[in-house]
C-alpha cells in the first residue's frame, strides 16, 4: 500500500508540473507531454499489477524477470518524476510571494529527469547485453613452459532469470566464450538470485561452452537460496542441492570446498574452490586451507572465491596461491569504464571491485559479472567475459 500511495502522489504532482509549465506556453506541447506521461504511467502500473497479482512459485524465471522490470520502470519513471517535482515545487516555494515558480528550477528538473530516463532505458535495452571481453595478461615467475600462454576464460554472476525472454543473448555470450578457445573455463558463482527454478533450461545453453582441459565453478551466496522469501533452512538446503545439480548439468565440475588437479604435459595445475554464504556485509567464507590438498605438488594454484574481499583476508601473503578469481560486485551495475579510468560505487565496499590486482607474485582478478540483479540495467558498466592469459616472466 505505501508503494501505491507514493506512485499515485507522483502521478498527481507530475500532472501539476506539466500543467504549470506547458499550459501557458504551448497547448500542443501540453497535450503531447500529457500523452507521453500517460504512456509511461501505463507501463509502470502494468508491471506493478503483474507483480501484485502473480500467484505462481516465487522463483519462476518469469516472476523474477517481471519484478526486475517493475524495479527498472520505477527507476526510469518514478525517480525522474520525483526529481522533477522536487525542483519544480522548490522553485515554487522560493517564488511563493509572487504565486509563480522559478523556470530555471523546473527546466533543471526536466533535464535531469530526461537524463535519468534515457540512461535507464539505454542500460536496459543495450547496456546489459553489451558483452565486453576483457583480455588480461598475468606474468608469473617460474611458470613452467607447458603453462606459458595458458588461456583461462572467467564468467561470473549470471543471475539467469535476468535472461528470461532474452535467452538468445545468453547463447551469444556462450558463443563468445567458445571463440576465445579457452584451455579452462571458470565460473565464480551466483547462477541464480533467489531459487533454483530460475535456472530454467539454461543448463542446455551453458553446456555448449567448451574448453580444452575442463570447466570449473563454485557456489555464490545467492546460490544458497539466501534471499528466497520465507524459506526455511531445509528449503534453502534443497535450493542449493538443486542448483548444484544444474551447475553440473551445465558442464561444470563443481568445487565445493575442495580442489582438483589437472595435468598439462609435466605441469600440474591445481584449482581450489570454496563456497560463499550469507548476505552483503555479513558474507561467510569456507576455510581455504580445508579446501587445499594436504600434499601440495602443484606447479600453479588457481583459487576460485566468490567474494573478492576474501583475497586480502585469506590469500595475500598467507598462501602460495598465484592466481585468485572472484566476482560478486557487479561493479554495482553502474559507473564508468574507459581505457584510462574506472570508477563505481562498488569501490567503497570492495577495495578490489573489478580488474587485476597484485602483490608480489600473487594476482587477483575480479570479474564484474555477466548478468543483472534487482534491476534489469547496466549503466556504463558492461557485462564481462574475461580472457586471462598466463605468461612466464
C-alpha positions in Angstrom: 0.0 0.0 0.0 2.8 2.6 0.7 4.2 2.0 -2.8 0.8 2.6 -4.3 0.3 5.8 -2.3 3.8 7.1 -3.4 3.2 6.3 -7.0 -0.3 7.9 -7.0 1.2 11.0 -5.3 3.9 11.3 -8.0 1.2 11.0 -10.7 -0.7 14.0 -9.3 2.5 16.1 -8.7 3.8 15.3 -12.2 0.4 16.4 -13.8 0.6 19.7 -11.8 4.2 20.3 -13.0 3.2 19.7 -16.7 0.1 21.9 -16.3 2.1 24.8 -14.7 4.9 24.6 -17.3 3.2 23.8 -20.6 -0.4 25.0 -20.4 0.6 28.7 -20.6 3.2 28.1 -23.3 2.0 25.6 -25.9 -1.2 23.7 -26.0 0.4 21.2 -28.4 3.3 20.7 -26.1 1.0 20.4 -23.1 -1.1 17.6 -24.8 2.0 15.8 -26.1 3.5 15.9 -22.6 0.3 14.5 -21.1 0.1 11.7 -23.6 3.8 10.7 -23.1 3.3 10.9 -19.3 0.1 8.7 -19.6 2.0 6.1 -21.6 4.8 5.9 -19.0 2.1 5.6 -16.3 0.5 2.6 -18.2 3.8 0.8 -18.3 4.5 1.5 -14.6 1.1 0.3 -13.4 1.1 -2.7 -15.7 4.3 -4.1 -14.1 3.0 -3.2 -10.6 -0.2 -5.1 -11.2 1.6 -8.0 -12.8 3.8 -8.4 -9.7 1.0 -7.9 -7.2 -1.4 -10.4 -9.0 1.2 -13.1 -9.6 0.2 -16.3 -7.7 2.8 -18.8 -9.0 6.0 -20.1 -7.4 8.2 -17.1 -6.5 11.4 -18.3 -8.1 10.0 -19.0 -11.6 12.1 -17.0 -14.0 9.2 -15.1 -15.5 8.3 -13.8 -12.0 11.8 -12.7 -11.1 12.2 -11.0 -14.5 8.9 -9.3 -14.1 9.9 -7.9 -10.7 13.1 -6.7 -12.1 11.2 -5.0 -14.9 9.0 -3.3 -12.3 12.1 -2.1 -10.4 13.6 -0.8 -13.6 10.4 1.0 -14.6 10.4 2.7 -11.1 13.9 3.9 -11.8 13.0 5.1 -15.3 9.7 6.7 -14.4 9.0 7.3 -10.7 12.5 8.5 -9.8 12.6 11.1 -12.7 9.1 12.2 -11.6 10.3 12.7 -8.1 13.3 14.8 -9.3 11.1 16.9 -11.5 8.6 17.5 -8.7 11.3 18.3 -6.2 12.9 21.0 -8.4 9.6 22.5 -9.6 7.9 22.8 -6.2 11.2 24.0 -4.6 11.2 26.8 -7.2 7.6 27.5 -6.3 8.4 27.9 -2.6 11.1 30.4 -3.4 8.6 32.4 -5.5 5.6 31.8 -3.2 5.2 35.6 -2.7 4.6 36.0 -6.4 2.4 33.0 -6.8 4.6 31.6 -9.6 7.6 29.3 -9.9 11.2 29.6 -10.9 11.5 28.5 -14.5 15.2 27.6 -14.2 14.4 25.1 -11.4 11.7 23.4 -13.4 13.9 23.2 -16.5 16.8 21.8 -14.5 14.4 19.1 -13.1 13.1 18.3 -16.6 16.7 17.9 -17.9 17.7 15.7 -15.0 14.5 13.6 -15.4 15.1 13.1 -19.1 18.8 12.1 -18.5 17.8 9.5 -15.8 15.1 8.1 -18.1 17.3 7.8 -21.1 20.2 6.3 -19.0 18.0 3.6 -17.6 16.4 2.9 -20.9 19.8 2.6 -22.6 21.1 0.4 -19.8 18.1 -1.9 -20.1 17.8 -2.4 -23.8 21.5 -2.1 -24.7 23.9 -1.8 -21.8 23.1 -5.1 -20.0 23.7 -7.1 -23.2 26.7 -5.2 -24.4 29.1 -8.0 -23.5 32.7 -6.9 -23.3 35.7 -9.2 -23.4 38.4 -8.1 -21.1 41.8 -9.5 -22.2 44.3 -9.7 -19.4 47.9 -11.0 -19.3 49.2 -12.2 -16.0 53.0 -12.5 -15.7 54.1 -15.2 -13.3 57.6 -16.0 -12.1 58.9 -19.6 -12.6 55.9 -20.5 -14.7 56.5 -23.9 -16.4 56.9 -23.8 -20.2 53.8 -26.0 -20.6 51.7 -23.3 -18.9 53.1 -20.4 -20.8 50.2 -19.0 -22.8 47.6 -20.9 -20.9 44.2 -19.3 -21.6 41.5 -19.1 -18.8 38.1 -17.7 -19.5 36.2 -16.4 -16.5 32.5 -15.6 -16.2 30.6 -14.8 -13.1 27.2 -13.7 -11.6 24.9 -14.9 -14.3 21.7 -14.4 -12.3 20.0 -16.4 -15.0 16.4 -15.1 -14.5 17.6 -11.8 -15.9 18.0 -13.6 -19.3 14.3 -14.7 -19.3 12.9 -13.7 -22.7 16.4 -13.0 -23.9 18.0 -16.4 -24.0 19.4 -15.6 -27.4 21.7 -13.2 -25.5 22.9 -16.0 -23.3 23.7 -18.1 -26.4 25.6 -15.1 -27.8 27.7 -14.9 -24.6 28.4 -18.7 -24.8 29.5 -18.3 -28.4 31.9 -15.5 -27.4 33.4 -17.8 -24.8 33.9 -20.6 -27.3 35.5 -18.2 -29.8 38.2 -17.4 -27.3 39.3 -21.0 -27.4 39.9 -21.4 -23.7 42.1 -24.0 -22.1 39.9 -23.7 -18.9 36.5 -22.0 -18.2 35.7 -20.9 -14.7 32.5 -19.5 -13.2 32.8 -17.8 -9.9 29.2 -18.2 -8.7 25.7 -16.7 -8.3 24.0 -18.6 -11.1 20.6 -17.6 -9.5 19.2 -14.7 -7.5 16.5 -16.4 -5.3 15.6 -20.0 -6.1 16.7 -22.9 -8.3 13.7 -22.8 -10.6 15.2 -19.5 -12.1 17.8 -21.7 -13.7 15.1 -23.0 -16.1 16.7 -24.7 -19.1 19.7 -22.5 -19.1 21.9 -25.6 -18.4 21.3 -26.6 -22.0 22.8 -23.3 -23.2 25.7 -23.2 -20.8 26.7 -26.7 -21.5 27.7 -25.6 -25.0 30.7 -23.9 -23.5 33.8 -25.9 -24.4 37.3 -25.7 -23.1 40.4 -27.8 -23.8 41.0 -29.2 -20.3 37.9 -28.5 -18.1 35.3 -26.2 -16.7 35.1 -25.4 -13.0 32.5 -23.5 -10.9 31.8 -22.5 -7.3 28.7 -21.7 -5.3 28.0 -18.0 -4.7 26.0 -16.6 -1.8 22.8 -16.3 -3.9 23.0 -19.9 -4.9 22.2 -20.9 -1.3 18.7 -19.5 -1.6 19.8 -16.8 0.8 17.2 -14.3 -0.5 14.3 -16.7 -1.1 11.3 -15.1 0.8 10.0 -17.2 3.7 12.3 -20.2 3.0 13.3 -22.4 5.9 16.8 -23.9 6.4 15.6 -27.1 4.9 14.2 -25.3 1.8 17.5 -23.4 1.4 19.4 -26.7 1.5 17.0 -28.0 -1.2 17.7 -24.9 -3.3 21.4 -25.3 -3.1 21.2 -29.0 -3.9 19.2 -28.4 -7.0 21.4 -25.5 -8.1 24.4 -27.8 -7.7 22.8 -30.4 -9.9 22.0 -27.7 -12.5 25.6 -26.4 -12.4 26.9 -29.9 -13.1 24.4 -30.3 -15.9 25.8 -27.1 -17.4 29.1 -28.8 -17.9 31.0 -27.6 -14.9 32.9 -29.5 -12.3 31.7 -28.0 -9.0 34.4 -27.2 -6.5 32.6 -27.4 -3.1 35.4 -26.7 -0.6 37.8 -28.9 -2.4 40.5 -28.9 -5.1 41.1 -30.7 -8.4 44.5 -31.1 -10.1 44.8 -31.1 -13.9 48.0 -32.3 -15.6 49.2 -30.4 -18.7 52.3 -32.1 -20.0 54.6 -32.4 -17.0 52.9 -29.4 -15.2 50.2 -29.7 -12.6 47.5 -27.1 -12.3 45.5 -27.1 -9.1 42.0 -25.5 -8.9 40.8 -24.7 -5.4 37.2 -23.6 -4.8 35.2 -22.5 -1.7 31.6 -21.7 -1.1 30.4 -18.3 0.0 27.2 -17.8 2.1 25.4 -15.0 3.9 24.4 -11.6 2.7 26.2 -8.3 1.9 28.4 -7.1 4.8 27.9 -10.5 6.5 29.3 -12.9 4.0 30.8 -16.2 5.2 33.6 -18.0 3.6 34.7 -21.6 3.9 38.2 -22.2 5.2 40.6 -22.1 2.3 43.1 -24.4 4.0 40.5 -27.2 4.3 39.9 -27.0 0.6 43.6 -27.3 -0.3 45.2 -30.7 -0.6 47.4 -31.9 2.3 50.3 -32.5 -0.1 51.0 -29.5 -2.3 52.7 -30.7 -5.5 51.2 -28.3 -8.0 53.1 -26.0 -10.3 50.3 -23.5 -10.4 47.5 -22.8 -8.0 44.2 -21.1 -9.0 41.8 -20.2 -6.3 38.1 -19.5 -7.0 36.3 -17.4 -4.4 33.1 -15.5 -5.0 33.7 -12.7 -2.6 36.7 -10.5 -3.6 37.4 -9.4 0.0 38.5 -13.0 0.8 41.7 -12.4 -1.1 43.0 -9.9 1.5 41.7 -11.9 4.4 42.9 -15.4 3.5 45.2 -15.4 0.4 47.5 -12.4 0.2 50.8 -13.2 2.0 49.2 -16.2 3.7 49.3 -18.8 1.0 51.3 -19.7 -2.1 48.3 -19.3 -4.4 49.4 -17.5 -7.5 46.0 -16.6 -9.1 42.7 -15.9 -7.4 39.5 -15.3 -9.4 36.4 -13.6 -7.9 33.1 -11.9 -8.8 30.2 -10.8 -6.7 30.4 -6.9 -7.1 28.7 -6.5 -10.5 30.5 -3.1 -10.5 27.1 -2.3 -8.9 25.9 -2.3 -12.5 26.7 1.4 -12.9 29.8 3.5 -13.1 32.4 4.5 -15.6 34.6 2.1 -17.6 37.2 3.5 -20.0 40.6 2.5 -21.2 42.2 5.0 -18.7 39.7 5.4 -15.9 37.4 3.1 -13.9 35.0 4.1 -11.2 32.0 2.5 -9.5 30.2 3.0 -6.1 31.3 -0.6 -5.6 34.8 0.6 -4.7 33.5 1.9 -1.4 32.5 -1.6 -0.4 35.2 -3.7 -2.2 38.8 -2.4 -2.5 39.1 -5.0 -5.3 35.9 -4.4 -7.3 36.9 -5.0 -10.9 40.1 -5.7 -12.8 43.6 -7.1 -12.0 45.3 -6.5 -8.6 48.6 -7.9 -7.4 51.0 -8.3 -4.5 54.4 -9.8 -5.4 53.8 -13.0 -7.4 50.2 -13.2 -6.3 47.4 -11.9 -8.6 43.7 -11.3 -8.1 41.2 -10.7 -10.8 37.6 -9.5 -10.1 35.0 -10.1 -12.8 32.1 -7.6 -12.9 29.6 -10.2 -13.8 27.6 -11.2 -16.9 24.0 -10.8 -15.6 21.9 -8.3 -13.7 20.4 -8.3 -10.2 17.4 -6.4 -8.8 17.2 -4.0 -11.7 17.4 -5.0 -15.4 20.0 -2.5 -16.5 23.7 -1.7 -16.5 24.7 1.9 -17.0 28.3 2.3 -18.3 29.2 -0.9 -16.6 29.1 -3.6 -19.3 28.8 -7.3 -18.6 32.1 -9.0 -18.7 33.7 -12.1 -20.2 37.4 -12.3 -19.1 40.2 -13.9 -21.0 43.3 -14.4 -18.8 46.5 -15.4 -20.5 49.4 -16.6 -18.4 52.9 -15.5 -19.3 56.3 -16.5 -17.9 58.4 -13.6 -16.7 
